[in-house]
Amino acid sequence: MIKEAKDLVETVLLENAATGLSLTKVVRNAAAEKQAVHERAHPFASLITAPGSFDNDTSGLRSFKSSSGIEKKYLRGEWSLPIQIRIWAKTEEDADSIVSAFMPFIPHRWAYQGIDGTVEIQRTEASDFASAMSEQYVAAVVVVFTAAMAHQLS
């Protein structure tokens, strides 16, 4: 689920660039983010997962519509995965422009393993402190992907 969610976010970022501010790169882990910060590869985005949750209340046998008809699957529960989209830029204005360009295009729904899930923008963050200390500005959007964990019954 992590790869698929990050792939979706990366596509949204790259297809909805701010005017005159194309991202130099999109990194997908903290080590790559640290390297990009060191290189000052502005503007760039990092996709960092955060602790999520799992809801066992939804477990049980369920029917799902598919291209071949109705399929019965055992639903283990729902997994929620937060991903923090961090935008690193030289200025607050650049970071704001980039966030404002992609945020409206984050979908409300997505499909994981053929089952519909939700995508929720949970919060935004900004770091004036980092900007004052390092001449880099960080703006972030936390997006939570929720999907059912299910397997096909034989």
N, C-alpha and C positions, 0 to 999 in steps of 0.2 A: 504494500500500500504506500510506503514511503516514496519509493521511486516514482510511482504513477502520480501521486499528489505533487511532487516536486516537478515532474515533467509538465504537468498542467500549468503550474505557476510560472515556470520558465517560459513557456509558450506565450502566456498572457503578457509577461514582461517584454519579451522581444517583439511581439506583434503590436504593442501599444506604447511606443516610445514617445517621450516628450519632444516637442519641436526643437531641433538642434542639440538634443542631449541623448544620443544613443549610448546605451550601456557598453562599456568596454568588455565586460565579462559578467557572467552569472556563475558564482561559486556555490557549491552545494554542501559544504561542511566547514566546521570551525577552523581547521588547519589551513584550508585554502583561503578562507576569509582573512586570517592573520597574515598570510603571505601577500594578499592583494592590498591590505591596509599598509603593510610595510613598503610595497612597491608604489603606493599612492596611485593606483590604477583607476582614477576617478573618471566618470561616475561608474560605479559597479554595484551589483546586487549580490546579496548572500541569502541563501535559503537554509535556515537553521531550525531543526526540529526541537520541540520542547516536550516535557512530560505530558502525556495525554491521559486518557481514561478509557475504561472498558465497562460497558453496561451489560451485566448478565441477565437483567430482567426480561430481555427480549428473546432469550433462547427458547428453542422449540422447533417443531416441524412447521414449515411454511410452504405455500405454493407461490411460484413466481411465473409470470408470463415470459415466454421466450419466443424466438423465431420458429421453434419446432412445436409450440403449443404450451401447455402448462407443465412445469417441472416442480417436483417436490424436492426441497432442500432442507437440511438441518441447519438452523440458524443458531450459532453459538452465542452471539451477542453483537453489540455494536461497539466499534472501536472509534474513538475520537483522537485525531492527530493534529495538534497545533503546529503550524509552521510560521516562523517569524521571517518575514521578508524585510531584510535590512537594505536600505539604500544609502550608500556611502557617496558623498559628493563634496566638492570644494566649498560650496556655500549652502546656506539654508534655502535660498531661492531655487537653486538647482535641485536639491532634494525634494522640495515641495512640488516643483513642476513634474518631476518623474513620478512621484506618488500619485499626484492628481491625474496624470495621464493613464496609468494602468488600473487604478482602483475601481473605476466604474465597470471594467471588463472582467472582473473576477466573477465567475459564474455562481449562481445560487445552488445549482445541482451538478452532480457528476455521477459517473457510473464506475463502480469498481467490481471486477469479476462479474459483469453483467447485471449487477443489482444497483438501483439508484441510491445515491447517498446525498448528503447536503454539504454545502460549503458556506461557512458563516464568517464574515469579517467580525472579529471579536473586539479588537481595539487597535488604536494607533499610538505610537510613541515617538518622541523626538529627544535628542540629546544636545542641549545647549552646552552642557559641561564638556562633552567630548570636543565640540567645535572650538571652545575657548582654549582648551589644552593642546590640541593637536592640529588646528587649522583644517579639520575634517568635520563634516556635518553628517550625522546619522539620523535618518528617519526610518521608522519601522511600522509595518502593518502585520498584525497577528491574524492569521486565517486558520480556522479550524475545519478540517475535513472529517466527516463522519461517514462510516460505511459499515455495512453488515458483514460479519465474518460467517460465511456459510459454506457448506460443501454438499455436493450432489449425492443423493442417495442412490445406491446401486439397484 
